[in-house]
Amino acid sequence: MGILSLTIFLPALGALLIGAIPGLGARFSRLIALAAAALPLCLSVYMFAAYDPAAAGFQFEDMFRWIPSINAGYHVGVDGLSLLLVLLTSLLGFISVLVSLKTEHRPRAFFAWLLLLETSILGVFSSLDLLLFFVFWEIEVIPMYFLISNWGSGRKEYSALKYVLYTLFGSAFMLAGIMGLYFTAGTFNLPELYQAGLGLAAQSLPLAAMFFLLIIGFAVKLPVFPLHTWLPDAHTDAPTAASIMLAGSLIKMGGYGIFRICLGLFPDQAAHFAPLFMALAMVSIVYGGAITLRQTDIKRLIAYSSVSHMGFVLLGLFSLNYIGLTGACLQLVSHGLITGLLFAGAGILMHNTHERHIKKFGGLARQMPVLAGVFTIASIGAMGVPGTSGFIAEVSVFLGAFSAGSVTGSMMFTIISLTGILLAAAYMLTTLLKVFFGPAKTVFDSVADLSRLEKFYCSLLIAGIFLIGLYPAVATDVLEPAIAPLASLWGG
Amino acid sequence: MNWHFILPEISIAVSAVAVILADIAKPNRWLSSTIAVAGIVTAAVFSFTGDYSQTAGVFNGMLTIDGWSQFLRLLLLGVSLGVLVASTGYYQKLEYVWAEFNALSLFALTGMLLMCGASDLISAFIAIEITAISFFIMVGMLKDARSSEASLKMMLTGGIASAIMLYGMALVFGATAGTRLDAISLAIAGMPDSSAGLLLGMFFLLAGLLFEAAAVPFHMWAPDTYEGAPTPVTLYLSAASKIAGIAIIARVFTTAFSQPQNLSADWGVVAAVISALTMTLGNVLALSQTNIKRLLAYSGIAHTGYMLIGISVLGLSQGSAGQASLLFYMAAFTLAELTVFSMVIVITRHLKTDEISGFAGLSRRSPLMFALLSVGLFSLTGLPPTAGFMAKLFIFTGAVQHGLMWLIIIAVLNTVVSAYYYLRIIKAMWLDEPAETGEMKPGRGTGVVAVVSAAAILLLGIAPYLLLKLAESSLLIQP
């Protein structure tokens, strides 16, 4: 078993231990959870260091036969994009364990589900076999359902069920698409599929039909307007740790799937339908941003801002050129860090003040100066201020989309989408103003600021945001070999 | 005579008689159970060790012992063992008919085993009737109003179904002058054109057989019967008799009606349409159920629909594809039913209600039972990493290969619908406040059955090839 498989399955092993040891106390389940989340983080940092950007193809591969009669294998491996997302997921996984150390309500079950969730997301990002990919994709539903429905707040049961049904609806189509692919090419193996291509093979379905079946599944997860309505509910009602995983890492599966499967295997269909998806991206950005402006609940606000920000990912992906794709990939990582930080901050804010309504806050910078700082940094990241990862990602997306000569109307879509930046500035700044500035309220006088632990994990995320923002090469160097061959499909 | 071919069936029938005789001599709960279990174990030993090299056409073609029937024999023996062990958790309510319950289960098992091997219309009919009559009695064993109503309903509709089936057999015989399945196939091959009588016969035959598997539009008996019957009998009906029903449809149609190709493709398409109706109706009607046994009845109907996809693939491929995945599906479904129902037996007996609301707070009252039941329900939903997912995957892949993409889209959307009502049970157990607290214990027999089958579900979900290999390597139905 290689280092990558170990990274994927360590959290699941932790979950198994927590679940299976009879009479395990809360203290020990915390320790096991910490270990099972910290080790994968160390391993993925090591993989990041050991990754060789000069070598082509996938690295740290593990492969053996799984179901020979349908030619499915256990095959995992990472390229630059997978690697960054694995790193992001293990970082956020570790942080969400730290965030929930104080969980009092059924801590054993909580940590078990959280770790299982991490395994399934890591599995999605590293699977090189479509069936394995789909299995990991589906497994994720179960822990998320339990996390939201039991440890959430508000209409948690409704939101959890809605989440499950939306996801299953999307993956139902995806499964049909994967089968279509399988009967066209005779394999589930992604590297083989890339090599052979689909163009000449006898097709079990029209390629465009397969493309759409697959992309529906990914579009639900990303989410793309009009399939986004599960997201605000799920994010808002989930417990902080689950919100961090959901917004930071899980919805990236959608963008990753489009990159890896829809663009990688269907270049002609992608080019043909690119205007449609650019238009949808534009609607997601503008509509998502406009709705965000009107939110009064702090978590719901961050959730809706994700709809808008994921629109940038879609815009970058379907600009079908090197710079746009790079921007989209950077946005996946950068949004993970920024939204992770926002949700972590919102979690602390809500926990310490017992309040989530934006209008009830005010002047908190006086009582919680550190949190105000953290929130400000996250907000400038979300607005795309230079120096943060959000800036470099969004600029690349817009440059790519604007110069996407092969896509009809790309300039118009880009220009309208640019208002998304303006909207982001508007909602982030007004939120900052309303919550942290202005006259201080005496009700919050005794509210505690960040503890040492909270400072620690917030600074991890802040470091990531500025590292990519100030020295983007740290990410683009590993992304380059993953993106260049794809971009060359459309001539650059 | 080649008696040794049916030694498993004989040992089951003998042990059934032995249970009754022993009960006359010395009524004892453990004696009845021991004889019954011993009979099943003996039959399993015979099935494993027997020499079945000369497979087709024993007893003048009445029975065929091939890989298909061998696989199903072992599956049915396993299920029956599970049912008998799990039913010990229901002993209090069946105390006064315990020996009869065990004996009739074995008689039903004899019938079902013969159903899997029957290769003549006459032996098929006899096997079906042995099974059905045993079940009529078992369903009514509680002797209360609901149980009697369930039994009567099943008997009346079942009687009509048998009559229709018999009429169909007569028409087929009239058209082909044969009752042996291979003789029918030869006669059809010699016909210049398929006659109206033959098609009508096939139609009635299918209708009668679909009753056994509870497919739409012959499913109406299932919910009432499942609800009124003693829970172990419900389990037996849904896990075993449904399998036997699907098995005999597969055998009769692939053997007798696989030539010429357009005839085979015709019933393949008919099966596809019935499959779409069955799973959709089953799932939609399950949505509003509040009684756990009725809900599982509708969910079982939906699963009949999924299995009919496999039948449809058999038709479209003239029996050359899809057998292994159908066998795998049957095994996965059976395991899930065993897990779920053995827990339902314990819970409903403990709470004295069949309502789903009674399951509230189970995750706190017994984490183990909650975990087992969840594994079973996730497998029925078809979520990985359970056997149910792999089973659906194999069935679906076969169907896509034979141009049934439209059916697969309907099927996967049905899976989403089914997730809703399975999750409702999980939600009740996981979130709702229990009416009474206090620990609940799974019970010895039921607990063992549930643990073993849940473990098998997870094992087959992660490494499906362990069983699929076996299904693929068996010598299957020879068209």
Interface residues (C-beta under 8 A of the other chain):
Chain A: W66 I67 P68 S69 I70 L131 F134 V135 E138 I139 V141 I142 Y145 F146 S149 N150 E157 L161 V164 L165 L168 F169 A172 F173 L175 A176 M179 G180 Y182 F183 S204 L205
Chain B: A324 F378 L383 P384 P385 F389 M390 L393 F394 F396 T397 V400 Q401 M405 I408 I409 V412 L413 T415 V416 A419 Y420 L423 K427 W430 L431 A463 P464 Y465 L468 K469 E472
